[in-house]
């Protein structure tokens, strides 16, 4: 009963990694730096990238076998 009462007023601890991310203000889990450097990756806006992504999906991904 005591632990249930304590749990009601004391929030559960998050895993250490989550607490560190929140404390340091980091909101991402990865970086695109390696893809930029090694593969020449350059992100595009949604307006630029979505039409070609949909075209690829319709043509190559959802093609009947």
C-alpha positions as CSV (number, residue, x, y, z in Angstrom):
1,X,0.0,0.0,0.0
2,X,2.8,2.4,0.8
3,X,4.5,1.8,-2.6
4,X,1.3,2.4,-4.4
5,X,0.8,5.7,-2.5
6,X,4.4,6.7,-3.3
7,X,4.0,5.8,-6.9
8,X,0.9,8.1,-7.1
9,X,3.0,11.2,-6.1
10,X,6.5,10.3,-7.4
11,X,6.7,9.9,-11.1
12,X,8.6,6.8,-12.4
13,X,12.1,7.4,-13.5
14,X,12.8,7.4,-17.2
15,X,15.8,5.4,-18.5
16,X,19.1,7.3,-18.1
17,X,19.5,7.9,-21.9
18,X,16.1,9.6,-22.0
19,X,16.9,11.8,-19.0
20,X,20.2,12.8,-20.5
21,X,18.6,13.8,-23.8
22,X,16.0,15.9,-22.1
23,X,18.6,17.5,-19.8
24,X,20.9,18.5,-22.7
25,X,18.1,19.6,-25.0
26,X,18.9,16.9,-27.6
27,X,15.8,16.0,-29.5
28,X,17.3,13.9,-32.3
29,X,18.5,10.3,-32.2
30,X,20.8,10.4,-35.2
31,X,22.8,12.7,-37.5
32,X,22.9,12.8,-41.3
33,X,26.5,14.0,-41.3
34,X,27.9,10.6,-42.4
35,X,25.4,10.3,-45.2
36,X,26.2,13.8,-46.4
37,X,29.9,13.3,-46.3
38,X,30.2,9.8,-47.7
39,X,27.1,9.5,-50.0
40,X,26.5,13.1,-51.0
41,X,23.1,13.0,-49.3
42,X,21.2,16.3,-49.6
43,X,17.8,16.6,-48.0
44,X,15.0,18.0,-50.1
45,X,11.8,19.8,-49.1
46,X,8.6,17.8,-48.9
47,X,7.4,19.6,-52.1
48,X,10.5,18.5,-53.9
49,X,10.8,15.0,-52.6
50,X,7.2,13.7,-52.2
51,X,6.2,13.5,-55.9
52,X,9.3,11.4,-56.8
53,X,8.8,9.2,-53.7
54,X,5.2,8.5,-54.6
55,X,6.2,7.8,-58.2
56,X,8.9,5.3,-57.1
57,X,6.5,3.6,-54.7
58,X,3.8,3.2,-57.4
59,X,6.3,2.0,-60.0
60,X,8.7,-0.2,-58.1
61,X,7.5,-1.0,-54.7
62,X,3.8,-1.8,-55.3
63,X,4.3,-3.5,-58.6
64,X,2.5,-6.8,-58.8
65,X,4.8,-9.8,-58.8
